[in-house]
Structures are given as C-alpha cells and as structure tokens.
Amino acid sequence: MQDNSSLIAQSAVTTRYVVMPHQANPNGTAFGGAILSWIDVVASMAAQRYCRRPVATVQIDSVSFLTPIEIGDHVILKASVNYTGNTSLEVGVIVFREDPLTGERQKATRAYLTFVAFDENSKPMQVKKIEPQTPDELRRFEQAKKRVALRKQNRIERGV
Ligand SMILES: CC(C)(COP(=O)(O)OP(=O)(O)OC[C@H]1O[C@@H](n2cnc3c(N)ncnc32)[C@H](O)[C@@H]1OP(=O)(O)O)[C@@H](O)C(=O)NCCC(=O)NCCS
C-alpha cells in the first residue's frame, strides 16, 4: 500500500520504557542521565530513519525536567525530525511520564538534538531536504529554523 505521509512522519519514533530501580537517583526518582540517554537513543533512531545514514549527536539543547518520574513509571518518548540543514538535522523529542496503574500522564520534558549524517568515509554528507506538509510539521519547521540560527550565532560568539 502506498504511504503518502511525509518522510518526517515515516521516520518518527515513539517508544516507552519503564523506570527500573537501577535508573533511580539517591532520592529514589529517575536519574536525569538515564532519561537523557533514552532521549538521545530515540532521537538518533528518528534521524537515522530519516536519512538512512550513520548519524552522530553534535548538540543537545538545554533540557529541563518538569516533574519527578518515579520508579515503575512508564516514560513515553516521541521523536521526529523538525529541520534539515546541509549535513545536519534537528530532531525534537517530547517526553511524558505515565503512571501505569492509573494511566495519568504528564509532560516530563522536551529536548532538541542536532545530528550530522556521515558518508562512507565518516565525513558529514548532505541530507535530504525536509518537506514539511502538515500544520504541525510546518510549525515545528518554522520554530526549528529560528533555533538553528540562534545556535549558529551562539557558536560564533563562543568561538566553537
Ligand atoms: C559532527 C562533526 C563531524 C562536525 O564537524 P565540523 O568540522 O564542525 O563539520 P562542519 O563544520 O561541516 O559541520 C557539519 C554540520 O554540523 C553542524 N554543527 C557543527 N557543530 C555544531 C554544533 N556544535 N552544534 C550544532 N550544529 C553543529 C554544522 O552547522 C553543519 O551543519 P549543516 O551542514 O547542516 O550546515 C564533528 O563535530 C564530530 O565528529 N563531532 C563528534 C560527534 C560524535 O561523535 N558524537 C557522539 C557523542 S561524543
């Protein structure tokens, strides 16, 4: 059957994990580093599904944790490509915590990650230009465009 959805939709990834005791911090709630690791994994899968090339994380924007996540909670992550540059892609990830006993769900964090696609010599290579179609895809694209410009400016100012 023909899939008329955009490559953004086709490459999007939604997954869920359960917080195990070894992923907790000394306060008994989820360790932020464990959540960050899941964010990086799910975002890299969306980036790779989009460009079908090896990718590496170049940058993760600042991440705020909005609510504590308890051991046993489910963590739901949704990742999709927002923007493509020449060799880089921005992926947005939204994270929810869900109490599996009640189904109560809260937004836990949102993150934006930049990936670069590599050729067979591990050099950055051009990625397919993004073609946002739906109102949500267009909104995310326009917002990402501004963040990409800000990141470039920030790197110039910091000399990195
Ligand atoms: C990714 C890497 C090859 C980029 O090298 P580079 O010399 O800066 O290459 P370029 O200047 O050609 O930049 C490539 C793209 O990355 C983007 N980029 C580079 N540094 C960036 C940064 N700090 N933040 C956001 N984007 C960045 C550039 O804007 C460019 O995007 P574009 O082609 O869409 O315009 C290099 O930084 C690298 O290998 N980093 C390690 C990545 C890695 O191993 N990650 C895993 C975790 S350690």
The ligand as an SDF file (V2000), in Angstrom:
LIG
                    3D

 48 50  0  0  0  0  0  0  0  0999 V2000
   29.9060   16.2720   13.6780 C   0  0  0  0  0  0  0  0  0  0  0  0
   31.2890   16.7570   13.2670 C   0  0  0  0  0  0  0  0  0  0  0  0
   31.8380   15.8350   12.1810 C   0  0  0  0  0  0  0  0  0  0  0  0
   31.1160   18.1500   12.6910 C   0  0  0  0  0  0  0  0  0  0  0  0
   32.4090   18.5690   12.3060 O   0  0  0  0  0  0  0  0  0  0  0  0
   32.6310   20.0460   11.7120 P   0  0  0  0  0  0  0  0  0  0  0  0
   34.0510   20.1660   11.3580 O   0  0  0  0  0  0  0  0  0  0  0  0
   32.0320   21.0540   12.6380 O   0  0  0  0  0  0  0  0  0  0  0  0
   31.8170   19.9350   10.3820 O   0  0  0  0  0  0  0  0  0  0  0  0
   31.0200   21.0690    9.6730 P   0  0  0  0  0  0  0  0  0  0  0  0
   31.5460   22.4320   10.0090 O   0  0  0  0  0  0  0  0  0  0  0  0
   30.9730   20.6650    8.2250 O   0  0  0  0  0  0  0  0  0  0  0  0
   29.5550   20.9550   10.2960 O   0  0  0  0  0  0  0  0  0  0  0  0
   28.6970   19.9280    9.8880 C   0  0  0  0  0  0  0  0  0  0  0  0
   27.3040   20.3130   10.3130 C   0  0  0  0  0  0  0  0  0  0  0  0
   27.2250   20.2370   11.7200 O   0  0  0  0  0  0  0  0  0  0  0  0
   26.7290   21.4470   12.2480 C   0  0  0  0  0  0  0  0  0  0  0  0
   27.3960   21.6280   13.5230 N   0  0  0  0  0  0  0  0  0  0  0  0
   28.7040   21.5570   13.7570 C   0  0  0  0  0  0  0  0  0  0  0  0
   28.9490   21.7790   15.0620 N   0  0  0  0  0  0  0  0  0  0  0  0
   27.7510   22.0010   15.6400 C   0  0  0  0  0  0  0  0  0  0  0  0
   27.3270   22.3030   16.9560 C   0  0  0  0  0  0  0  0  0  0  0  0
   28.1980   22.4230   17.9490 N   0  0  0  0  0  0  0  0  0  0  0  0
   26.0140   22.4780   17.1900 N   0  0  0  0  0  0  0  0  0  0  0  0
   25.1110   22.3680   16.2020 C   0  0  0  0  0  0  0  0  0  0  0  0
   25.4440   22.0720   14.9150 N   0  0  0  0  0  0  0  0  0  0  0  0
   26.7610   21.9120   14.6570 C   0  0  0  0  0  0  0  0  0  0  0  0
   27.1210   22.4980   11.2320 C   0  0  0  0  0  0  0  0  0  0  0  0
   26.2940   23.6420   11.3370 O   0  0  0  0  0  0  0  0  0  0  0  0
   26.9080   21.7390    9.9510 C   0  0  0  0  0  0  0  0  0  0  0  0
   25.5260   21.7220    9.6570 O   0  0  0  0  0  0  0  0  0  0  0  0
   24.9860   21.9340    8.1350 P   0  0  0  0  0  0  0  0  0  0  0  0
   25.8580   21.1120    7.2370 O   0  0  0  0  0  0  0  0  0  0  0  0
   23.5950   21.4250    8.1530 O   0  0  0  0  0  0  0  0  0  0  0  0
   25.0850   23.3950    7.8450 O   0  0  0  0  0  0  0  0  0  0  0  0
   32.2950   16.7680   14.4460 C   0  0  0  0  0  0  0  0  0  0  0  0
   31.9530   17.8320   15.3380 O   0  0  0  0  0  0  0  0  0  0  0  0
   32.2720   15.4650   15.2180 C   0  0  0  0  0  0  0  0  0  0  0  0
   32.7350   14.4330   14.7360 O   0  0  0  0  0  0  0  0  0  0  0  0
   31.7590   15.5230   16.4590 N   0  0  0  0  0  0  0  0  0  0  0  0
   31.6490   14.3190   17.2840 C   0  0  0  0  0  0  0  0  0  0  0  0
   30.2590   13.6830   17.0920 C   0  0  0  0  0  0  0  0  0  0  0  0
   30.1350   12.4750   17.9630 C   0  0  0  0  0  0  0  0  0  0  0  0
   30.9670   11.5850   17.9480 O   0  0  0  0  0  0  0  0  0  0  0  0
   29.0430   12.4210   18.7260 N   0  0  0  0  0  0  0  0  0  0  0  0
   28.7820   11.3290   19.6130 C   0  0  0  0  0  0  0  0  0  0  0  0
   28.8570   11.7680   21.0390 C   0  0  0  0  0  0  0  0  0  0  0  0
   30.5250   12.0650   21.5310 S   0  0  0  0  0  0  0  0  0  0  0  0
  1  2  1  0
  2  3  1  0
  2  4  1  0
  2 36  1  0
  4  5  1  0
  5  6  1  0
  6  7  2  0
  6  8  1  0
  6  9  1  0
  9 10  1  0
 10 11  2  0
 10 12  1  0
 10 13  1  0
 13 14  1  0
 14 15  1  0
 15 16  1  0
 15 30  1  0
 16 17  1  0
 17 18  1  0
 17 28  1  0
 18 19  1  0
 18 27  1  0
 19 20  2  0
 20 21  1  0
 21 22  1  0
 21 27  2  0
 22 23  1  0
 22 24  2  0
 24 25  1  0
 25 26  2  0
 26 27  1  0
 28 29  1  0
 28 30  1  0
 30 31  1  0
 31 32  1  0
 32 33  2  0
 32 34  1  0
 32 35  1  0
 36 37  1  0
 36 38  1  0
 38 39  2  0
 38 40  1  0
 40 41  1  0
 41 42  1  0
 42 43  1  0
 43 44  2  0
 43 45  1  0
 45 46  1  0
 46 47  1  0
 47 48  1  0
M  END
$$$$
